[in-house]
Amino acid sequence: MDEQTPAGPAETGDTSGTGDTSETSRSSDAGGSSAQPGYGVGPWPGGPVEWPQGEQYDPELLAAGDTRNVIDRYRYWRMPAIVADLDTKRHPFHVAIENWQHDMNIGSIVRSANAFLADTVHIIGRRRWNKRGAMVTDRYQHVVHHEDVQTFAAWAAAEGIPIIAVDNVEGAVPVDRAELPQSCVLLFGQEGPGLSDEALAAASGHIEITQYGSTRSINASAAAAVIMYEWCRRHAG
């Protein structure tokens, strides 16, 4: 298991190969020409003499403004300080995604994992994944890589964390009627093929989302968001 350390605010490398440059540098975070103009606040009023005190604050953001897509609590905070604060209250569920075809849904799933405060996201298969849909939230989310399902399953067994596969396969229980353990790893497949046979076999539980229309399945990232929300509804209080 290899942890993919969140990139620092000044790092511009993108291993996804998608060319995503949103919030890739501190200057683009703090400057008035941010790639996300709908977010943010300007420089802290009153200049340096009025700046709040604390190691969590970033002087460059206080001086130039903070246009990052973060909640108000984290305005002007350094990125490592935000991660450290999130780490004090992460939920005990993990999210795992098979990555054999460079699925574009992975980035969106990582973004939802951040929104629902998952402990860690596990990428199974290819190390490189499409980060565009993550909208930079991977910097605030722990992401680790497993070479294959066997390695991932061994990690889960060693940690004593049950694997819950999410796919509309025969025998899957609708999530609204299924057991959803507080400590678990929610395993998702790729758009189209869904979970591999090996991944399904590694899971101790299989759940699905009840649907009412004509389509056989919903988007993988949408399904992940629904399941994470259901976990939070039951366990996050």
C-alpha positions in Angstrom: 0.0 0.0 0.0 1.5 3.3 -1.1 0.1 6.6 0.1 -0.1 9.3 -2.5 0.8 12.3 -0.4 -1.4 15.3 -1.1 0.4 17.9 -3.2 1.5 21.1 -1.6 -0.1 24.4 -2.7 3.0 25.3 -4.8 3.3 22.0 -6.6 2.0 22.0 -10.2 2.6 18.4 -11.2 -0.5 16.5 -12.3 0.1 12.7 -12.6 -3.4 12.3 -14.2 -2.2 13.7 -17.5 -5.4 15.6 -17.9 -3.8 19.1 -17.7 -5.9 20.2 -14.8 -4.5 23.4 -13.4 -7.2 24.6 -11.0 -5.6 25.7 -7.8 -2.2 24.3 -8.8 -0.2 27.1 -7.2 -0.4 29.4 -4.2 -0.5 32.4 -6.5 -3.6 31.1 -8.3 -5.2 30.3 -5.0 -4.6 33.8 -3.5 -4.7 36.0 -6.6 -7.6 37.9 -7.9 -7.6 36.0 -11.2 -8.4 32.6 -9.7 -9.7 29.8 -11.9 -12.7 29.6 -9.6 -13.9 33.2 -9.3 -17.2 32.2 -7.7 -15.5 31.3 -4.5 -13.4 33.1 -2.0 -12.7 36.3 -0.1 -10.3 39.2 -0.7 -7.3 40.2 1.4 -7.8 40.3 5.2 -9.1 43.9 6.0 -6.7 46.2 7.8 -3.4 44.8 6.6 -0.8 42.8 8.5 -1.5 44.6 11.8 -5.0 43.2 11.8 -4.1 39.6 10.7 -5.4 36.8 12.9 -2.7 34.9 14.9 -2.0 31.2 14.6 0.3 28.9 12.7 -2.7 27.7 10.6 -2.9 31.0 8.8 -1.0 31.6 5.5 0.5 35.1 5.2 0.3 35.0 1.4 -3.4 34.2 1.5 -4.1 36.9 4.1 -2.3 39.4 2.0 -3.8 38.5 -1.4 -7.1 36.8 -0.6 -8.3 33.2 -0.6 -10.3 32.0 -3.6 -10.0 28.3 -2.9 -13.1 26.1 -2.8 -13.0 25.6 1.0 -15.6 26.1 3.7 -15.4 29.4 5.6 -13.7 27.8 8.7 -10.7 27.1 6.5 -10.4 30.5 4.8 -6.8 31.8 4.8 -5.5 28.5 6.3 -2.4 26.7 5.1 -3.3 23.5 3.2 -1.4 21.2 5.7 -3.2 22.8 8.6 -6.6 22.0 6.9 -5.5 18.4 6.4 -4.4 18.2 10.0 -7.7 19.5 11.3 -9.7 17.2 9.1 -7.6 14.3 10.4 -8.9 14.9 13.9 -12.5 14.1 12.9 -12.5 11.8 9.9 -15.2 9.2 9.7 -14.2 5.5 10.0 -15.3 4.5 6.6 -12.9 4.1 3.6 -13.7 4.2 -0.1 -12.0 2.0 -2.7 -12.2 2.2 -6.4 -11.0 -0.2 -9.1 -8.9 1.6 -11.7 -8.2 -0.5 -14.7 -9.3 1.8 -17.5 -8.4 5.3 -16.2 -12.1 5.9 -15.3 -13.0 9.6 -15.2 -15.4 8.9 -12.3 -12.5 8.4 -9.9 -11.9 12.1 -9.5 -15.5 12.8 -8.7 -15.6 10.0 -6.2 -12.5 11.4 -4.4 -14.3 14.8 -4.3 -17.3 13.1 -2.6 -15.1 11.3 -0.2 -13.7 14.6 0.9 -17.2 16.1 1.2 -18.3 13.2 3.4 -15.0 13.1 5.3 -13.9 9.5 4.5 -10.9 8.2 6.2 -8.9 7.2 3.1 -9.5 6.6 -0.6 -7.9 3.4 -2.0 -7.1 3.2 -5.7 -6.8 -0.4 -6.9 -5.0 -1.1 -10.2 -3.3 1.6 -12.2 -1.5 4.2 -10.1 -2.3 7.1 -12.4 -5.9 8.2 -12.1 -7.9 11.1 -13.7 -7.8 13.9 -11.2 -9.9 16.4 -13.1 -13.2 15.6 -11.3 -11.5 15.8 -7.9 -11.3 19.6 -8.3 -8.2 19.6 -6.1 -9.9 17.9 -3.2 -7.3 15.1 -3.4 -4.9 17.6 -1.7 -7.1 17.4 1.5 -7.9 13.6 1.2 -5.6 10.7 2.1 -5.3 8.5 -1.1 -3.4 5.2 -1.2 -2.6 2.8 -4.0 -2.9 -1.0 -4.2 -1.4 -2.8 -7.2 -4.3 -5.3 -7.3 -7.4 -6.6 -5.5 -5.4 -9.2 -3.7 -3.1 -6.6 -2.1 -6.1 -4.4 -1.2 -8.0 -7.3 0.3 -4.9 -8.3 2.4 -4.7 -4.8 3.7 -8.4 -4.8 4.7 -8.1 -8.2 6.4 -5.0 -7.0 8.4 -6.9 -3.9 9.5 -10.0 -5.9 10.4 -12.1 -3.7 8.1 -15.0 -5.5 6.2 -15.2 -4.8 2.4 -18.7 -3.8 1.2 -19.0 -4.1 -2.6 -21.4 -1.7 -4.3 -22.8 -3.1 -7.5 -26.2 -4.2 -8.9 -25.3 -7.9 -9.1 -27.4 -10.9 -8.2 -27.8 -11.2 -4.5 -27.0 -7.6 -3.7 -29.1 -6.1 -0.9 -30.7 -2.6 -1.4 -28.7 -0.2 0.7 -31.8 1.0 2.6 -32.2 -2.5 3.9 -28.6 -3.6 4.2 -26.2 -3.6 7.1 -23.7 -0.8 6.7 -21.0 -1.2 9.4 -19.6 1.9 11.0 -16.1 0.7 10.2 -15.9 -0.5 6.6 -14.5 0.1 3.2 -17.0 0.8 0.4 -15.8 -0.7 -2.8 -16.8 0.7 -6.2 -16.2 -0.5 -9.7 -15.7 1.3 -13.0 -18.3 2.8 -15.3 -19.7 0.1 -17.5 -18.1 -3.2 -16.3 -18.7 -2.5 -12.7 -16.7 -4.5 -10.1 -14.4 -7.3 -11.2 -15.2 -10.9 -10.2 -12.1 -10.9 -7.9 -13.3 -7.7 -6.2 -16.8 -9.1 -5.7 -15.3 -12.3 -4.2 -13.2 -10.3 -1.8 -16.2 -8.5 -0.3 -18.1 -9.8 2.8 -21.2 -7.8 1.8 -22.9 -6.7 -1.5 -25.2 -3.8 -1.7 -27.0 -1.9 -4.4 -29.1 1.3 -4.9 -32.8 0.8 -5.7 -33.7 2.4 -9.0 -37.1 3.3 -10.5 -36.4 4.2 -14.1 -35.4 2.3 -17.3 -31.6 2.5 -17.0 -29.8 -0.5 -15.7 -27.4 1.5 -13.6 -26.5 5.0 -12.5 -23.2 6.8 -12.9 -20.5 5.3 -10.7 -19.6 8.6 -9.0 -23.3 9.3 -8.4 -23.7 5.9 -6.8 -20.7 6.5 -4.6 -22.1 9.8 -3.4 -25.4 8.1 -2.5 -23.8 5.4 -0.5 -21.5 7.7 1.3 -24.4 10.0 2.2 -26.3 6.9 3.5 -23.3 5.9 5.7 -23.2 9.5 7.1 -27.0 9.5 7.7 -26.7 6.4 9.8 -23.4 7.0 11.6 -22.3 10.7 11.5 -25.1 12.0 13.7 
